[in-house]
Amino acid sequence: MKLLEKGWIDLRARFRRLRGASRPSRLLLRLDDLDAPGPLPATDLNVEAWQTQLVELYTWAGVLPTVLVGRVGNPLVSSLIRFCHRLEAPTTLRTAGSGLSLRAAEGLVDDGLDSLWIRMAGAASHEQLCEEPLAVTHDAVRAILRARADRKVPLKVGIEAVFRLESARELPGIFREAKELGVDRVRVLPPWVGPAWDSRQSVMVDLLALERPPFHITPPTVLAGLREMEDGQPGSPRHGGRCPVGGQLEVMTDRSVRSCPFHPGAVAASSSFDQLSQQLAAHHDRIRRCDRVCHHPDLMP
């Protein structure tokens, strides 16, 4: 049944693309305000509404890798992971450590999650809100690694740490601790909007650059961009090339979609496929003409 459902969605999506609709490379579902770039629209969407939205987007674009951003305690998280797994969409969860007990970790594994990022210190905005003690992150990591071992599944587990000037010197040590815990990979989480840096900024980034792949997977372009972030501005100045943001679609809590939070153009969920393509084309044109490039993982391809 699962293959038949996916096959039907892929067939209809192929037909839509033949009619000229562009295809994104990834969907991102923002389920609550965890690490959101700003206030989210008020919503009372239930699981069925989210599932309907997903089917509509998969029908338009094909079954895509899907990233969910939300807290483990949010009931939508588990339900939508199961739904994406049923349709064979590779599924990643970005979450915080709070609430990730052994029982919750086992639930995520059983739901069919493919990849997990645990945020070490989060931010609802550039003011750096929603911090958690390091011990909470450690406990969450131990829980998910134990669940992975017990279930014998190839779940990838990573830690992402917010880059802040006052704590950046600690990040290499935190990464080493993560490796000792058994985490597969780590990455730096840039702030959505640049704070006021000082001369120590480049020195801290140089320290991070000493950590090498395949364990530390922050792209060199992101580390370079951290050096150039400006107070009150998203990302860093773009030196040629195109912003990669247009390759993904973010689904908001009111079922509207967008590719970049810093440019107007969220498209109502009630739009037809043709309207969706046209309105997103205008949104993406603004992104292409933007003179900045953002480095937050929610905006990276």
PyMOL commands that set and color helices and strands:
alter all, ss='L'
color gray80, all
select helices_A, chain A and resi 2-18+47-61+75-86+102-111+134-151+168-181+200-209+220-228+244-247+273-288+297-299
alter helices_A, ss='H'
color red, helices_A
select strands_A, chain A and resi 26-30+66-69+91-96+115-119+156-162+185-189+236-237+248-251+257-258+292-293
alter strands_A, ss='S'
color yellow, strands_A
deselect
rebuild
show_as cartoon
